[in-house]
Amino acid sequence: MKVTVNVFLKDGVLDPQGKAAHHALDSLGFKGVADVRIGKQIILQLNTDDEDEAKTQAKEMCETLLANTVIEDYTIELN
Amino acid sequence: MKVTVNVFLKDGVLDPQGKAAHHALDSLGFKGVADVRIGKQIILQLNTDDEDEAKTQAKEMCETLLANTVIEDYTIELN
């Protein structure tokens, strides 16, 4: 089962990568950009077809490794 | 208008970040993982309410800055 995990910085946490991209877009002439935030998208292929189990596993992976929950939030989607 | 851009390595391109995460998950005892791929999720806030214009702008940004189209693919979603 394919699980998509999106990890992004919490609101209010400074996002230097996003700021750099915003600045670069500005320099390239894209003037209509109000904000840019950059996060990670992690695509997991799990050896289970049970939706609940896949979700539980993915949540545990996020809490222990994939996300830094002090400064990051995450969402889990099953595909 | 909020535009979500997902940038990920093309199939067949080696993903060392994903490999490292896979290995780390294995070491932590998550044995049911077949594959891990890691990409970027870029959330753009554009100063336009026109869907076509937003999509065109986002595509141009991907082609010129956000994605390395030699090794990366991207998808654009309007929210």
Backbone of each chain as nested JSON, in Angstrom:
{
  "chains": [
    {"id": "A", "residues": [
      {"number": 1, "name": "MET", "atoms": {"N": [0.835, -1.202, 0.0], "CA": [0.0, 0.0, 0.0], "C": [0.871, 1.255, 0.0]}},
      {"number": 2, "name": "LYS", "atoms": {"N": [0.459, 2.206, -0.834], "CA": [1.232, 3.438, -0.946], "C": [0.71, 4.472, 0.054]}},
      {"number": 3, "name": "VAL", "atoms": {"N": [1.628, 5.028, 0.831], "CA": [1.266, 6.043, 1.822], "C": [2.073, 7.302, 1.537]}},
      {"number": 4, "name": "THR", "atoms": {"N": [1.384, 8.433, 1.431], "CA": [2.068, 9.7, 1.199], "C": [2.08, 10.51, 2.483]}},
      {"number": 5, "name": "VAL", "atoms": {"N": [3.268, 10.866, 2.919], "CA": [3.414, 11.673, 4.131], "C": [3.952, 13.044, 3.728]}},
      {"number": 6, "name": "ASN", "atoms": {"N": [3.245, 14.094, 4.106], "CA": [3.735, 15.445, 3.871], "C": [4.208, 16.031, 5.194]}},
      {"number": 7, "name": "VAL", "atoms": {"N": [5.446, 16.491, 5.208], "CA": [6.025, 17.075, 6.422], "C": [6.338, 18.529, 6.126]}},
      {"number": 8, "name": "PHE", "atoms": {"N": [5.809, 19.431, 6.938], "CA": [6.055, 20.853, 6.684], "C": [6.241, 21.581, 8.0]}},
      {"number": 9, "name": "LEU", "atoms": {"N": [6.968, 22.695, 7.947], "CA": [7.23, 23.477, 9.146], "C": [5.935, 24.056, 9.699]}},
      {"number": 10, "name": "LYS", "atoms": {"N": [5.822, 24.093, 11.036], "CA": [4.638, 24.682, 11.654], "C": [4.541, 26.166, 11.325]}},
      {"number": 11, "name": "ASP", "atoms": {"N": [3.329, 26.675, 11.352], "CA": [3.128, 28.108, 11.139], "C": [3.947, 28.886, 12.173]}},
      {"number": 12, "name": "GLY", "atoms": {"N": [4.611, 29.922, 11.734], "CA": [5.371, 30.741, 12.658], "C": [6.827, 30.34, 12.734]}},
      {"number": 13, "name": "VAL", "atoms": {"N": [7.145, 29.136, 12.268], "CA": [8.549, 28.718, 12.24], "C": [9.178, 29.251, 10.953]}},
      {"number": 14, "name": "LEU", "atoms": {"N": [10.317, 29.916, 11.088], "CA": [10.99, 30.509, 9.929], "C": [11.4, 29.416, 8.938]}},
      {"number": 15, "name": "ASP", "atoms": {"N": [11.138, 29.675, 7.661], "CA": [11.427, 28.698, 6.612], "C": [12.463, 29.29, 5.651]}},
      {"number": 16, "name": "PRO", "atoms": {"N": [13.759, 29.147, 5.974], "CA": [14.804, 29.782, 5.155], "C": [14.827, 29.28, 3.72]}},
      {"number": 17, "name": "GLN", "atoms": {"N": [14.523, 27.996, 3.533], "CA": [14.516, 27.435, 2.178], "C": [13.419, 28.096, 1.346]}},
      {"number": 18, "name": "GLY", "atoms": {"N": [12.248, 28.268, 1.952], "CA": [11.14, 28.934, 1.28], "C": [11.467, 30.387, 0.974]}},
      {"number": 19, "name": "LYS", "atoms": {"N": [12.094, 31.056, 1.953], "CA": [12.487, 32.462, 1.757], "C": [13.458, 32.595, 0.6]}},
      {"number": 20, "name": "ALA", "atoms": {"N": [14.415, 31.669, 0.518], "CA": [15.407, 31.702, -0.556], "C": [14.734, 31.503, -1.914]}},
      {"number": 21, "name": "ALA", "atoms": {"N": [13.796, 30.555, -1.975], "CA": [13.084, 30.301, -3.233], "C": [12.252, 31.524, -3.625]}},
      {"number": 22, "name": "HIS", "atoms": {"N": [11.603, 32.146, -2.62], "CA": [10.793, 33.338, -2.865], "C": [11.673, 34.448, -3.474]}},
      {"number": 23, "name": "HIS", "atoms": {"N": [12.818, 34.655, -2.851], "CA": [13.755, 35.691, -3.304], "C": [14.222, 35.385, -4.73]}},
      {"number": 24, "name": "ALA", "atoms": {"N": [14.533, 34.111, -4.995], "CA": [15.016, 33.715, -6.318], "C": [13.929, 33.923, -7.371]}},
      {"number": 25, "name": "LEU", "atoms": {"N": [12.68, 33.569, -7.016], "CA": [11.567, 33.771, -7.956], "C": [11.402, 35.253, -8.262]}},
      {"number": 26, "name": "ASP", "atoms": {"N": [11.519, 36.084, -7.222], "CA": [11.447, 37.542, -7.384], "C": [12.511, 38.027, -8.362]}},
      {"number": 27, "name": "SER", "atoms": {"N": [13.734, 37.55, -8.164], "CA": [14.857, 37.955, -9.016], "C": [14.633, 37.535, -10.458]}},
      {"number": 28, "name": "LEU", "atoms": {"N": [13.923, 36.422, -10.651], "CA": [13.676, 35.929, -12.007], "C": [12.49, 36.628, -12.667]}},
      {"number": 29, "name": "GLY", "atoms": {"N": [11.851, 37.544, -11.934], "CA": [10.774, 38.325, -12.53], "C": [9.371, 37.844, -12.183]}},
      {"number": 30, "name": "PHE", "atoms": {"N": [9.249, 36.823, -11.331], "CA": [7.917, 36.388, -10.891], "C": [7.478, 37.282, -9.733]}},
      {"number": 31, "name": "LYS", "atoms": {"N": [6.704, 38.314, -10.051], "CA": [6.394, 39.327, -9.044], "C": [5.109, 39.015, -8.279]}},
      {"number": 32, "name": "GLY", "atoms": {"N": [4.316, 38.089, -8.753], "CA": [3.012, 37.849, -8.134], "C": [3.01, 36.791, -7.042]}},
      {"number": 33, "name": "VAL", "atoms": {"N": [4.151, 36.607, -6.375], "CA": [4.235, 35.566, -5.35], "C": [4.175, 36.196, -3.966]}},
      {"number": 34, "name": "ALA", "atoms": {"N": [3.195, 35.803, -3.162], "CA": [3.048, 36.371, -1.827], "C": [3.857, 35.586, -0.804]}},
      {"number": 35, "name": "ASP", "atoms": {"N": [3.936, 34.284, -0.973], "CA": [4.629, 33.466, 0.02], "C": [5.04, 32.131, -0.591]}},
      {"number": 36, "name": "VAL", "atoms": {"N": [6.151, 31.594, -0.111], "CA": [6.608, 30.261, -0.525], "C": [6.998, 29.482, 0.728]}},
      {"number": 37, "name": "ARG", "atoms": {"N": [6.461, 28.279, 0.87], "CA": [6.9, 27.408, 1.974], "C": [7.283, 26.064, 1.356]}},
      {"number": 38, "name": "ILE", "atoms": {"N": [8.369, 25.507, 1.851], "CA": [8.853, 24.252, 1.288], "C": [8.87, 23.162, 2.359]}},
      {"number": 39, "name": "GLY", "atoms": {"N": [8.264, 22.046, 2.022], "CA": [8.249, 20.899, 2.935], "C": [8.739, 19.656, 2.227]}},
      {"number": 40, "name": "LYS", "atoms": {"N": [8.625, 18.534, 2.915], "CA": [9.05, 17.26, 2.347], "C": [7.828, 16.418, 2.023]}},
      {"number": 41, "name": "GLN", "atoms": {"N": [7.906, 15.675, 0.923], "CA": [6.886, 14.685, 0.636], "C": [7.555, 13.314, 0.611]}},
      {"number": 42, "name": "ILE", "atoms": {"N": [7.101, 12.441, 1.501], "CA": [7.707, 11.12, 1.63], "C": [6.702, 10.079, 1.161]}},
      {"number": 43, "name": "ILE", "atoms": {"N": [7.091, 9.296, 0.165], "CA": [6.198, 8.268, -0.363], "C": [6.679, 6.906, 0.103]}},
      {"number": 44, "name": "LEU", "atoms": {"N": [5.864, 6.278, 0.951], "CA": [6.212, 4.978, 1.534], "C": [5.439, 3.887, 0.815]}},
      {"number": 45, "name": "GLN", "atoms": {"N": [6.119, 2.799, 0.5], "CA": [5.448, 1.613, -0.031], "C": [5.479, 0.584, 1.08]}},
      {"number": 46, "name": "LEU", "atoms": {"N": [4.319, 0.322, 1.683], "CA": [4.267, -0.592, 2.828], "C": [3.74, -1.961, 2.408]}},
      {"number": 47, "name": "ASN", "atoms": {"N": [4.294, -2.996, 3.065], "CA": [3.881, -4.378, 2.773], "C": [2.62, -4.756, 3.545]}},
      {"number": 48, "name": "THR", "atoms": {"N": [1.595, -3.945, 3.467], "CA": [0.337, -4.295, 4.114], "C": [-0.806, -3.724, 3.298]}},
      {"number": 49, "name": "ASP", "atoms": {"N": [-1.927, -4.41, 3.31], "CA": [-3.094, -3.89, 2.596], "C": [-4.158, -3.395, 3.561]}},
      {"number": 50, "name": "ASP", "atoms": {"N": [-3.833, -3.433, 4.864], "CA": [-4.772, -2.996, 5.881], "C": [-4.614, -1.487, 6.108]}},
      {"number": 51, "name": "GLU", "atoms": {"N": [-5.681, -0.723, 5.84], "CA": [-5.59, 0.745, 5.903], "C": [-5.231, 1.238, 7.298]}},
      {"number": 52, "name": "ASP", "atoms": {"N": [-5.899, 0.662, 8.313], "CA": [-5.647, 1.111, 9.682], "C": [-4.199, 0.841, 10.089]}},
      {"number": 53, "name": "GLU", "atoms": {"N": [-3.728, -0.361, 9.726], "CA": [-2.364, -0.729, 10.099], "C": [-1.361, 0.192, 9.393]}},
      {"number": 54, "name": "ALA", "atoms": {"N": [-1.594, 0.453, 8.107], "CA": [-0.699, 1.328, 7.344], "C": [-0.641, 2.719, 7.98]}},
      {"number": 55, "name": "LYS", "atoms": {"N": [-1.816, 3.219, 8.379], "CA": [-1.886, 4.549, 8.982], "C": [-1.141, 4.577, 10.315]}},
      {"number": 56, "name": "THR", "atoms": {"N": [-1.356, 3.543, 11.126], "CA": [-0.693, 3.47, 12.435], "C": [0.822, 3.402, 12.263]}},
      {"number": 57, "name": "GLN", "atoms": {"N": [1.262, 2.547, 11.324], "CA": [2.704, 2.427, 11.067], "C": [3.299, 3.752, 10.618]}},
      {"number": 58, "name": "ALA", "atoms": {"N": [2.621, 4.408, 9.669], "CA": [3.132, 5.672, 9.131], "C": [3.215, 6.729, 10.233]}},
      {"number": 59, "name": "LYS", "atoms": {"N": [2.203, 6.751, 11.117], "CA": [2.194, 7.729, 12.208], "C": [3.401, 7.495, 13.126]}},
      {"number": 60, "name": "GLU", "atoms": {"N": [3.655, 6.222, 13.421], "CA": [4.767, 5.891, 14.311], "C": [6.102, 6.289, 13.665]}},
      {"number": 61, "name": "MET", "atoms": {"N": [6.203, 6.048, 12.338], "CA": [7.428, 6.427, 11.613], "C": [7.641, 7.931, 11.661]}},
      {"number": 62, "name": "CYS", "atoms": {"N": [6.542, 8.684, 11.508], "CA": [6.647, 10.145, 11.558], "C": [7.128, 10.6, 12.928]}},
      {"number": 63, "name": "GLU", "atoms": {"N": [6.539, 10.009, 13.973], "CA": [6.856, 10.454, 15.33], "C": [8.306, 10.12, 15.703]}},
      {"number": 64, "name": "THR", "atoms": {"N": [8.817, 8.984, 15.16], "CA": [10.149, 8.561, 15.588], "C": [11.268, 9.019, 14.657]}},
      {"number": 65, "name": "LEU", "atoms": {"N": [10.95, 9.216, 13.387], "CA": [12.047, 9.52, 12.452], "C": [11.741, 10.603, 11.433]}},
      {"number": 66, "name": "LEU", "atoms": {"N": [10.597, 10.502, 10.775], "CA": [10.399, 11.309, 9.562], "C": [10.148, 12.793, 9.834]}},
      {"number": 67, "name": "ALA", "atoms": {"N": [9.524, 13.102, 10.955], "CA": [9.231, 14.51, 11.257], "C": [9.849, 14.91, 12.587]}},
      {"number": 68, "name": "ASN", "atoms": {"N": [10.292, 16.138, 12.666], "CA": [10.725, 16.709, 13.943], "C": [9.519, 17.442, 14.514]}},
      {"number": 69, "name": "THR", "atoms": {"N": [8.802, 16.771, 15.399], "CA": [7.482, 17.283, 15.818], "C": [7.566, 18.547, 16.679]}},
      {"number": 70, "name": "VAL", "atoms": {"N": [8.771, 18.937, 17.048], "CA": [8.925, 20.21, 17.773], "C": [8.615, 21.378, 16.828]}},
      {"number": 71, "name": "ILE", "atoms": {"N": [9.106, 21.265, 15.596], "CA": [8.935, 22.378, 14.653], "C": [8.135, 21.997, 13.408]}},
      {"number": 72, "name": "GLU", "atoms": {"N": [7.818, 20.699, 13.256], "CA": [7.144, 20.274, 12.019], "C": [5.8, 19.586, 12.29]}},
      {"number": 73, "name": "ASP", "atoms": {"N": [4.882, 19.786, 11.38], "CA": [3.617, 19.037, 11.365], "C": [3.667, 18.048, 10.208]}},
      {"number": 74, "name": "TYR", "atoms": {"N": [2.78, 17.061, 10.246], "CA": [2.736, 16.129, 9.121], "C": [1.298, 15.716, 8.84]}},
      {"number": 75, "name": "THR", "atoms": {"N": [1.066, 15.315, 7.593], "CA": [-0.226, 14.728, 7.226], "C": [0.052, 13.379, 6.572]}},
      {"number": 76, "name": "ILE", "atoms": {"N": [-0.878, 12.46, 6.747], "CA": [-0.73, 11.116, 6.185], "C": [-1.904, 10.841, 5.258]}},
      {"number": 77, "name": "GLU", "atoms": {"N": [-1.613, 10.445, 4.013], "CA": [-2.667, 10.1, 3.048], "C": [-2.426, 8.689, 2.53]}},
      {"number": 78, "name": "LEU", "atoms": {"N": [-3.481, 7.91, 2.48], "CA": [-3.367, 6.575, 1.889], "C": [-3.808, 6.636, 0.433]}},
      {"number": 79, "name": "ASN", "atoms": {"N": [-3.025, 6.013, -0.462], "CA": [-3.418, 6.011, -1.884], "C": [-3.64, 4.577, -2.355]}}
    ]},
    {"id": "B", "residues": [
      {"number": 1, "name": "MET", "atoms": {"N": [-4.224, 32.894, -4.354], "CA": [-4.543, 31.486, -4.6], "C": [-3.387, 30.592, -4.181]}},
      {"number": 2, "name": "LYS", "atoms": {"N": [-3.74, 29.501, -3.503], "CA": [-2.72, 28.579, -3.016], "C": [-2.452, 27.504, -4.077]}},
      {"number": 3, "name": "VAL", "atoms": {"N": [-1.184, 27.332, -4.397], "CA": [-0.793, 26.326, -5.377], "C": [0.213, 25.372, -4.726]}},
      {"number": 4, "name": "THR", "atoms": {"N": [-0.056, 24.081, -4.814], "CA": [0.856, 23.088, -4.248], "C": [1.621, 22.401, -5.373]}},
      {"number": 5, "name": "VAL", "atoms": {"N": [2.931, 22.488, -5.296], "CA": [3.785, 21.859, -6.3], "C": [4.542, 20.707, -5.636]}},
      {"number": 6, "name": "ASN", "atoms": {"N": [4.416, 19.521, -6.178], "CA": [5.193, 18.379, -5.687], "C": [6.292, 18.067, -6.682]}},
      {"number": 7, "name": "VAL", "atoms": {"N": [7.51, 18.039, -6.193], "CA": [8.668, 17.743, -7.051], "C": [9.298, 16.453, -6.556]}},
      {"number": 8, "name": "PHE", "atoms": {"N": [9.45, 15.496, -7.452], "CA": [10.026, 14.215, -7.025], "C": [10.923, 13.676, -8.128]}},
      {"number": 9, "name": "LEU", "atoms": {"N": [11.891, 12.855, -7.724], "CA": [12.835, 12.283, -8.676], "C": [12.109, 11.355, -9.639]}},
      {"number": 10, "name": "LYS", "atoms": {"N": [12.53, 11.361, -10.9], "CA": [11.942, 10.469, -11.896], "C": [12.208, 9.015, -11.516]}},
      {"number": 11, "name": "ASP", "atoms": {"N": [11.335, 8.134, -11.966], "CA": [11.547, 6.704, -11.758], "C": [12.893, 6.309, -12.363]}},
      {"number": 12, "name": "GLY", "atoms": {"N": [13.633, 5.516, -11.63], "CA": [14.913, 5.06, -12.14], "C": [16.074, 5.906, -11.683]}},
      {"number": 13, "name": "VAL", "atoms": {"N": [15.784, 7.128, -11.21], "CA": [16.857, 7.966, -10.678], "C": [17.074, 7.578, -9.216]}},
      {"number": 14, "name": "LEU", "atoms": {"N": [18.334, 7.337, -8.849], "CA": [18.665, 6.918, -7.491], "C": [18.289, 8.011, -6.496]}},
      {"number": 15, "name": "ASP", "atoms": {"N": [17.656, 7.598, -5.393], "CA": [17.186, 8.548, -4.381], "C": [17.906, 8.26, -3.06]}},
      {"number": 16, "name": "PRO", "atoms": {"N": [19.109, 8.835, -2.874], "CA": [19.907, 8.512, -1.684], "C": [19.21, 8.899, -0.377]}},
      {"number": 17, "name": "GLN", "atoms": {"N": [18.453, 10.0, -0.415], "CA": [17.743, 10.444, 0.791], "C": [16.687, 9.403, 1.196]}},
      {"number": 18, "name": "GLY", "atoms": {"N": [15.98, 8.906, 0.181], "CA": [14.973, 7.871, 0.436], "C": [15.618, 6.583, 0.936]}},
      {"number": 19, "name": "LYS", "atoms": {"N": [16.751, 6.228, 0.312], "CA": [17.467, 5.021, 0.725], "C": [17.897, 5.13, 2.192]}},
      {"number": 20, "name": "ALA", "atoms": {"N": [18.398, 6.305, 2.56], "CA": [18.855, 6.519, 3.939], "C": [17.689, 6.407, 4.914]}},
      {"number": 21, "name": "ALA", "atoms": {"N": [16.555, 6.996, 4.552], "CA": [15.37, 6.925, 5.414], "C": [14.899, 5.472, 5.537]}},
      {"number": 22, "name": "HIS", "atoms": {"N": [14.921, 4.746, 4.414], "CA": [14.523, 3.335, 4.406], "C": [15.402, 2.536, 5.369]}},
      {"number": 23, "name": "HIS", "atoms": {"N": [16.701, 2.744, 5.263], "CA": [17.659, 2.046, 6.111], "C": [17.426, 2.388, 7.581]}},
      {"number": 24, "name": "ALA", "atoms": {"N": [17.2, 3.67, 7.854], "CA": [16.983, 4.107, 9.232], "C": [15.701, 3.499, 9.796]}},
      {"number": 25, "name": "LEU", "atoms": {"N": [14.645, 3.439, 8.976], "CA": [13.385, 2.828, 9.423], "C": [13.604, 1.35, 9.733]}},
      {"number": 26, "name": "ASP", "atoms": {"N": [14.368, 0.685, 8.876], "CA": [14.713, -0.723, 9.098], "C": [15.412, -0.897, 10.442]}},
      {"number": 27, "name": "SER", "atoms": {"N": [16.402, -0.042, 10.68], "CA": [17.172, -0.128, 11.919], "C": [16.289, 0.092, 13.137]}},
      {"number": 28, "name": "LEU", "atoms": {"N": [15.257, 0.911, 12.981], "CA": [14.355, 1.213, 14.096], "C": [13.31, 0.112, 14.29]}},
      {"number": 29, "name": "GLY", "atoms": {"N": [13.331, -0.896, 13.424], "CA": [12.426, -2.021, 13.628], "C": [11.185, -2.013, 12.744]}},
      {"number": 30, "name": "PHE", "atoms": {"N": [11.09, -1.033, 11.827], "CA": [9.955, -1.015, 10.886], "C": [10.308, -1.924, 9.708]}},
      {"number": 31, "name": "LYS", "atoms": {"N": [9.869, -3.173, 9.783], "CA": [10.304, -4.165, 8.8], "C": [9.377, -4.227, 7.583]}},
      {"number": 32, "name": "GLY", "atoms": {"N": [8.223, -3.655, 7.651], "CA": [7.237, -3.788, 6.576], "C": [7.308, -2.721, 5.505]}},
      {"number": 33, "name": "VAL", "atoms": {"N": [8.493, -2.137, 5.304], "CA": [8.61, -1.051, 4.328], "C": [9.293, -1.572, 3.069]}},
      {"number": 34, "name": "ALA", "atoms": {"N": [8.634, -1.468, 1.923], "CA": [9.209, -1.967, 0.676], "C": [10.044, -0.893, -0.01]}},
      {"number": 35, "name": "ASP", "atoms": {"N": [9.624, 0.358, 0.095], "CA": [10.342, 1.417, -0.61], "C": [10.025, 2.777, 0.019]}},
      {"number": 36, "name": "VAL", "atoms": {"N": [11.005, 3.667, -0.032], "CA": [10.808, 5.043, 0.447], "C": [11.366, 5.985, -0.604]}},
      {"number": 37, "name": "ARG", "atoms": {"N": [10.584, 6.958, -1.015], "CA": [11.088, 7.999, -1.933], "C": [10.745, 9.347, -1.309]}},
      {"number": 38, "name": "ILE", "atoms": {"N": [11.687, 10.257, -1.385], "CA": [11.478, 11.564, -0.753], "C": [11.552, 12.662, -1.804]}},
      {"number": 39, "name": "GLY", "atoms": {"N": [10.539, 13.501, -1.804], "CA": [10.502, 14.63, -2.721], "C": [10.267, 15.923, -1.96]}},
      {"number": 40, "name": "LYS", "atoms": {"N": [10.063, 16.991, -2.711], "CA": [9.795, 18.298, -2.109], "C": [8.338, 18.676, -2.331]}},
      {"number": 41, "name": "GLN", "atoms": {"N": [7.748, 19.321, -1.349], "CA": [6.421, 19.905, -1.541], "C": [6.558, 21.417, -1.359]}},
      {"number": 42, "name": "ILE", "atoms": {"N": [6.212, 22.147, -2.406], "CA": [6.355, 23.6, -2.392], "C": [4.977, 24.231, -2.412]}},
      {"number": 43, "name": "ILE", "atoms": {"N": [4.686, 25.033, -1.39], "CA": [3.373, 25.68, -1.324], "C": [3.531, 27.158, -1.662]}},
      {"number": 44, "name": "LEU", "atoms": {"N": [2.939, 27.529, -2.796], "CA": [3.042, 28.907, -3.283], "C": [1.749, 29.648, -2.993]}},
      {"number": 45, "name": "GLN", "atoms": {"N": [1.876, 30.865, -2.518], "CA": [0.706, 31.733, -2.363], "C": [0.825, 32.797, -3.445]}},
      {"number": 46, "name": "LEU", "atoms": {"N": [-0.043, 32.694, -4.459], "CA": [0.053, 33.619, -5.594], "C": [-1.007, 34.716, -5.511]}},
      {"number": 47, "name": "ASN", "atoms": {"N": [-0.618, 35.916, -5.977], "CA": [-1.529, 37.065, -5.96], "C": [-2.45, 37.072, -7.176]}},
      {"number": 48, "name": "THR", "atoms": {"N": [-3.103, 35.972, -7.449], "CA": [-4.058, 35.945, -8.548], "C": [-5.177, 34.976, -8.193]}},
      {"number": 49, "name": "ASP", "atoms": {"N": [-6.365, 35.249, -8.685], "CA": [-7.476, 34.335, -8.434], "C": [-7.864, 33.583, -9.693]}},
      {"number": 50, "name": "ASP", "atoms": {"N": [-7.093, 33.822, -10.758], "CA": [-7.386, 33.167, -12.027], "C": [-6.677, 31.807, -12.075]}},
      {"number": 51, "name": "GLU", "atoms": {"N": [-7.448, 30.733, -12.197], "CA": [-6.868, 29.385, -12.121], "C": [-5.859, 29.12, -13.233]}},
      {"number": 52, "name": "ASP", "atoms": {"N": [-6.236, 29.521, -14.466], "CA": [-5.349, 29.271, -15.601], "C": [-4.033, 30.013, -15.439]}},
      {"number": 53, "name": "GLU", "atoms": {"N": [-4.152, 31.286, -15.016], "CA": [-2.957, 32.099, -14.848], "C": [-2.061, 31.5, -13.766]}},
      {"number": 54, "name": "ALA", "atoms": {"N": [-2.666, 31.076, -12.66], "CA": [-1.899, 30.489, -11.558], "C": [-1.152, 29.247, -12.022]}},
      {"number": 55, "name": "LYS", "atoms": {"N": [-1.845, 28.431, -12.792], "CA": [-1.239, 27.182, -13.279], "C": [-0.081, 27.482, -14.234]}},
      {"number": 56, "name": "THR", "atoms": {"N": [-0.306, 28.451, -15.121], "CA": [0.748, 28.832, -16.072], "C": [1.968, 29.358, -15.337]}},
      {"number": 57, "name": "GLN", "atoms": {"N": [1.709, 30.247, -14.368], "CA": [2.822, 30.815, -13.59], "C": [3.589, 29.714, -12.865]}},
      {"number": 58, "name": "ALA", "atoms": {"N": [2.852, 28.816, -12.221], "CA": [3.495, 27.758, -11.436], "C": [4.337, 26.856, -12.34]}},
      {"number": 59, "name": "LYS", "atoms": {"N": [3.802, 26.573, -13.543], "CA": [4.53, 25.721, -14.484], "C": [5.849, 26.38, -14.883]}},
      {"number": 60, "name": "GLU", "atoms": {"N": [5.767, 27.689, -15.155], "CA": [6.957, 28.422, -15.57], "C": [7.994, 28.429, -14.434]}},
      {"number": 61, "name": "MET", "atoms": {"N": [7.505, 28.606, -13.186], "CA": [8.413, 28.596, -12.022], "C": [9.103, 27.244, -11.884]}},
      {"number": 62, "name": "CYS", "atoms": {"N": [8.338, 26.168, -12.116], "CA": [8.921, 24.827, -12.023], "C": [10.007, 24.65, -13.06]}},
      {"number": 63, "name": "GLU", "atoms": {"N": [9.707, 25.078, -14.278], "CA": [10.65, 24.862, -15.381], "C": [11.931, 25.664, -15.197]}},
      {"number": 64, "name": "THR", "atoms": {"N": [11.81, 26.864, -14.592], "CA": [12.996, 27.723, -14.508], "C": [13.741, 27.581, -13.189]}},
      {"number": 65, "name": "LEU", "atoms": {"N": [13.053, 27.211, -12.108], "CA": [13.739, 27.224, -10.814], "C": [13.437, 26.03, -9.914]}},
      {"number": 66, "name": "LEU", "atoms": {"N": [12.142, 25.714, -9.753], "CA": [11.766, 24.815, -8.658], "C": [12.143, 23.352, -8.904]}},
      {"number": 67, "name": "ALA", "atoms": {"N": [12.131, 22.928, -10.163], "CA": [12.449, 21.533, -10.443], "C": [13.632, 21.442, -11.407]}},
      {"number": 68, "name": "ASN", "atoms": {"N": [14.432, 20.428, -11.228], "CA": [15.48, 20.111, -12.192], "C": [14.901, 19.06, -13.129]}},
      {"number": 69, "name": "THR", "atoms": {"N": [14.394, 19.53, -14.273], "CA": [13.582, 18.645, -15.123], "C": [14.391, 17.533, -15.794]}},
      {"number": 70, "name": "VAL", "atoms": {"N": [15.713, 17.586, -15.655], "CA": [16.528, 16.481, -16.176], "C": [16.277, 15.225, -15.34]}},
      {"number": 71, "name": "ILE", "atoms": {"N": [16.192, 15.397, -14.038], "CA": [16.049, 14.225, -13.16], "C": [14.755, 14.248, -12.345]}},
      {"number": 72, "name": "GLU", "atoms": {"N": [14.006, 15.362, -12.406], "CA": [12.819, 15.466, -11.554], "C": [11.541, 15.697, -12.366]}},
      {"number": 73, "name": "ASP", "atoms": {"N": [10.443, 15.142, -11.863], "CA": [9.111, 15.435, -12.385], "C": [8.388, 16.312, -11.372]}},
      {"number": 74, "name": "TYR", "atoms": {"N": [7.3, 16.962, -11.815], "CA": [6.528, 17.757, -10.857], "C": [5.044, 17.676, -11.185]}},
      {"number": 75, "name": "THR", "atoms": {"N": [4.246, 17.886, -10.144], "CA": [2.8, 17.998, -10.336], "C": [2.361, 19.321, -9.713]}},
      {"number": 76, "name": "ILE", "atoms": {"N": [1.316, 19.897, -10.297], "CA": [0.788, 21.181, -9.814], "C": [-0.673, 20.997, -9.434]}},
      {"number": 77, "name": "GLU", "atoms": {"N": [-1.01, 21.375, -8.197], "CA": [-2.401, 21.303, -7.738], "C": [-2.841, 22.677, -7.272]}},
      {"number": 78, "name": "LEU", "atoms": {"N": [-4.039, 23.068, -7.687], "CA": [-4.596, 24.333, -7.185], "C": [-5.51, 24.025, -6.003]}},
      {"number": 79, "name": "ASN", "atoms": {"N": [-5.388, 24.807, -4.914], "CA": [-6.267, 24.588, -3.755], "C": [-7.103, 25.845, -3.504]}}
    ]}
  ]
}
